[in-house]
Amino acid sequence: MSTAICRAVKIGGCGEITEKKSRFIATVHPVRSEEEALLFLEQTRKKYWDAKHNCFAYVIGEQNEVTRCSDDGEPSKTAGRPMLDVLLSEGIHDAIAIVTRYFGGVLLGTGGLVRAYQAAVKAGLSACTLVTRRFGKMLVVTTDYQGFGKLQYITASEHISMLDTEYTNAVTVTLFVTADKEEIFRKKLTQATNGKAVILTKEEGFFDLPEEEL
């Protein structure tokens, strides 16, 4: 994979700024497809039906496969593109940002509009819960209680995230490992448990981890 880490919006949020009496309300929402983005855009337009402008930008896919933006009646390249630039510069994927503007009677000029729309998107992102999305594998490890202690030591030393643990007559652990650590993890655990630990691959792909994992 060319991209092993990206950022995504786990829980959307809403932020607002005021510039020369104009209100800029930014709504940021997670989306997985262009259809979801357009549906959320329509819902937001209905919510702010009395606003003159509902400018938007969205980025979909770990490789930014789909990017769209709109000035929605504002002067060309003063709203949508600056908003998209914020999402791209912050490394945000699978999200739509909509900025609703209520005109305050004072013209801002092109430079003022660009700054206001970008500041609004940043305010909206600040109100969101962000996650680090990493590419790797979910592994399920089954071992005895003696092997579990060795598993804990290996995952801690290799900075591997243990996500779930079940205790029965054996211990079953679900963990996340990146591609660059999988081989050494398997080798160390096999050696430490004399091959008694059973390691199965549950799933491979991008997984959401807390933002502090960065």
Secondary structure, 3 states (H helix, E strand, C coil): CCCCEEEEEEECEEEEEEECCEEEEEEEEECCCHHHHHHHHHHHHHHCCCCCEEEEEEEECCCCCEEEEECCCCCCCCCHHHHHHHHHHCCEECEEEEEEEECCCCCCHHHHHHHHHHHHHHHHHHCCEEEEEEEEEEEEEEECHHHHHHHHHHHHHCCCEEEEEEECCCEEEEEEEEHHHHHHHHHHHHHHCCCCCEEEEEEEEEEEEEHHHC
